[in-house]
Amino acid sequence: MKMITLDSTKSYSIPDIYLNIGHLLDHFMMLIFAKAAFDAGREFGLSYEQIIVYGTLGVVLFGAAAPLAGWLADKYSRAILITIYPFGLAFGSILAAFSSSTIMLGISLGIVGFFAAIYHPVGIAMITKRPGKVGLRLGVNGVWGNMGVAIAPILTGFLILYSDWRLAFIVPSLICFCFGISQIFAFIELEENKLQDNSNNAKKDSSITSEGWQTVLVCLSIVTLSGGFIFGSLTFLIPRLFEVNMLQISNDVAVTGLLAGFVYAIASFSQIGTGWLVDKIPPKFVLSAMGLGQLVFIYIASYSYDYSLLFIMLAAMIFVFGQVPITDVILVKYVQDNWRGRVLSIKFMVNLCAGACVLPVTSYLLKNGYNFSFILEALAFISIAVIISGLLLPNKSSNIFVAKQKSL
C-alpha cells in the first residue's frame, strides 16, 4: 500500500473528489446528533433542551482542535492527517452508538468533533495548493460540505424512523471506515520540481503587502465570529424548528428531516456563485450582500410557519451558505502556502467555537421560556455585523494579499 511507506519529507495529495467527499462526511458526521438528539433524550429520560448540552464538547473540539491539526499538518504531513481523519470519525461514531450513559455519549461526540477538526485546516489547504480559480474550487468544495449538512437530517431521520438513534451512528461509522480505506489508495506523490517552483514564487510574493491589510483581518475576524454563530445555529436548529413550526405539513421525523435536507441541499449551490463572484469582483460587495440577505430573510422566518417558513428559510440559507467561501478566498490569497494550514486553522477555530456556543445558549433560552422566533430574531440582528464588516473591507481586497511571515 502506498501510505504504509509514506515519507513525511515528500509532498502528497489526493484528487479533489476525495477532498470533496471528505468535506461532505465532515459536516454530515457533526450533524447526526442534531437530528438524533430528541430521540436519544427520550431514551435517557431527558428533554430536547437538556440533551443537546451533551453535544457541546464535540462542537467545541470541532473548532478548538483545528489549530493543532493545522500545525501538525504544516510541520509533518497533510497527507498523514487527512488519512487518519475518517477513521477517527468512524471510531467516535461507533462509540456514540453504544453509549450507555449521557456522559459516554458526550465524550463520544467529543471524539467525533476532535477528528472532524482535522478536515478544514488540512483539506482546504490541500484544495488551495494548486493554483487557478481558487474561489470557484472552494465554492464547489463548499457545496459538497453542505451536502453533508443536507444528508445528515435526511438519513438520520429515516434511520430513526425505521430503527433508532443508535443505528443513525452505526451506519455513518461504517461509511467513514470504508471511505478511509479507499482514500489510502488514492494518494499521489507531487512532483518536487513543481513544488520547488511554487515555493520560490511564494518567497517572492512574501515581500508584498497590501495597504489596509490590518483592516481586512479585523473585518474577517468579526465576520468569522458572527457568521460562525449564525451558520452553526441554523444548521443545528432547522431540523427541530421544522418539527415544531410545520405541524400543518407534518410532524413526522423523517418528513421534517427530508425538508431540512432539501433546504440545505438547494441552498448549498449558492457557494459556487459566490466563489465565482469573488474571483471577479471585490469580495466586500459580495459579503455585504450576503449579510443583507441574512438580515431580511432570517427576520421574516422568525414569524413564518409551514410552507412559508420552508421557502423563506431556503432563501435565508442561500445567503448563509453563500457567505462561507468569501473569507476563505481572501485568506488563501493573503497567506502563502507554507503558513496556510495554521492560519486557516485559527480562522476555523474562531468560526466553529462561535458555532459551539449555539448549544448551551439555545438550551438556556429554551429552558427559560424563549422560543425559536426569538432565537431567529437574534440571529438576524447578529447578521448586521456581517454587513458592516463587508462595507469596511478595502475596495481592492479582491487583489492577492500575501502576509509576511513576521506579521503572522
Protein Blocks (a to p, Z undefined) as FASTA:
>chain_A
ZZlmpcfkbccdddfklmmmmmmmmmmmmmmmmmmmmmmmmmnopafklmmmmmmmmmmm
mmmmmmmmmmmmmmmomklmmmmmmmmmmmmmmmmmmpcbfklmmmmmmmmmmmmmmmmm
mmmmmmmmpgcjkllmmmmmmmmmmmmmmmmmmmmmmmmmmmcfklmmmmmmmmmmmmmm
mmmmmpccddfklmmmmmmmmmmmmmpccehklmmmmmmmmmmmmmmmmmmmmmmmmmmm
mmmmmmmmoccfklmmmmmmmmmmmmmmmmmmmmmmmmmmcfklmmmmmmmmmmmmmmmm
mmgghjlmmmmmmmmmmmmmmmmmmmmmmmmmmpcfklmmmmmmmmmmmmmmmmmmmmmm
mmmmmmnopafklmmmmmmmmmmmmmmmmmmpcfklmpccdddfklZZ
